[in-house]
Amino acid sequence: MTGLQRSWVESANSAETDFPLNNLPYGVFSTSNEDERCGVAIGDQILDVALLESEGLIKLGPKPVLDLPFWNDVMELGPDKWAELRARLTELLGKGGDPALSGNTELRAAALVLQADAKLHMPFVVSEYTDFYAGRHHAFNVGTMFRGPENALPPNWLHIPIGYNGRASSVVLSGTDIRRPWGQLKGPDDPRPRFEPSERFDIELEMGAIVGTASEGPITLDEADQNIFGYVLLNDWSARDIQAWEYQPLGPFQSKATATSISPWIVTAAALDPFRCKTPPREVELLAHLKDTGPMLFDIDLSISLQPEGGTDSIIAETNYNEMYYSAAQQLAHHTTSGCAMNVGDLLGSGTISGPEKHNRGSLLELSWGGKEPFTLDDGTERSFIEDGDTLTLRGAAHGDGYRIGFGACEGTVLPALKSPFG
């Protein structure tokens, strides 16, 4: 594994930054005097790549693609251009690299914006959104709660990555407040459902894979791996009580439609390449179209923290993306088997990422074991599910030799439910 790549942007050379030269994640930002455009995080700065494109220092095609408020047009250029852009950015920002930027004091001052002085926006236009249920520890925990350990995994689980089609409109940027949802709730002893705000509101710690190359018809696992542009942290907010009533027989619907938060920076597959690792050993041999052809997971440390309104932040869970049973490439390849066309900007949620121990559980449902075992925060207060005013934050980073590849925070604060329009 390579060590830290040094940049003339000094803040990028810290072992603590999420955004060293090794990373170069893609986002969209604006400032008080400039509209939304594409940017690249480097240390505590944002490189205005739209400006560099206008100055001729970056050229990806006959027309500009970086002065837009999304990265979809860059994705459409394909993997060769993705690699070309990454190489050019490394050249422009690397220590001893192209002096056209590093040696031009005026341009350098204009092209670098402090992250603290910028507003971040959705980094891409979400075409479609699919959420999977592909973490074995999570699936086993949830199945055990409702069906017992002997029937925890459904018969198909070890053969295919189970998923459902969600709402692209539910995807929001980190920092967006989340309003507690209304829905039909029904306890096991209730004679009929009632319409009330969710009482068992939850999160799911996931990774999101972004499809960068469109496809029509089935594609191979290796093709699927090449078609993934990058990754984000993803929080699939979940109303467990709404879900419990509605999910038979077709699965989640309104319980998962409140919001899906993502982190603001797209960490490219190329940046994560040094951290590739294998999926866990297979208990059941997969069919040919899903058989592993190489390491397609990533070693990424992940955490969840919860901060009550006016309180202190407590880390409530820590796990790793390498706990997934199915990789994003397997999820994408499986998605195409029916002939389903995949589009640039499609977002695939990994499913909840939990590990083998209690402190590795990626949802409050698991941490509190369905509310039966409340857990204690650092300030001594207890939680089973999310209370109004709580801020939930996901963080993640892959750790190299003297550097880290981070994603930035994925956070949201839960607001009280609105007054019902139905009286």
Protein Blocks (a to p, Z undefined) as FASTA:
>chain_A
ZZddddfblklmpfkbmbbfklopadddddfkbccdddddehjbccdfklmmmnopacfb
fbdfklccbfklmmmnojklmmmmmmmmmmmmpghiafklmmmmklmmmmpccfklpccd
dfbdcfbdcdddfbfklmmmmmmmmnojklmpgfklmmpccdddddfklpccehiacddd
ddddddfklfbdcddddfbbcdddddddddfbdcedjddfklmmmmpnbdcdddddddfk
lmmmmmpcnbpfklmmmbccddfbdcdfklmmmmgccddddfbdcdfklgcfbdfbdcdd
dddddddehiacddfbdcdfklpfbdfklmmmmmmmnopacdehiacdebjaddfbfklp
cbfklmnnnolaccddfkopacfbdcehiacddddddddehiacdebjaddddddddddf
kZZ
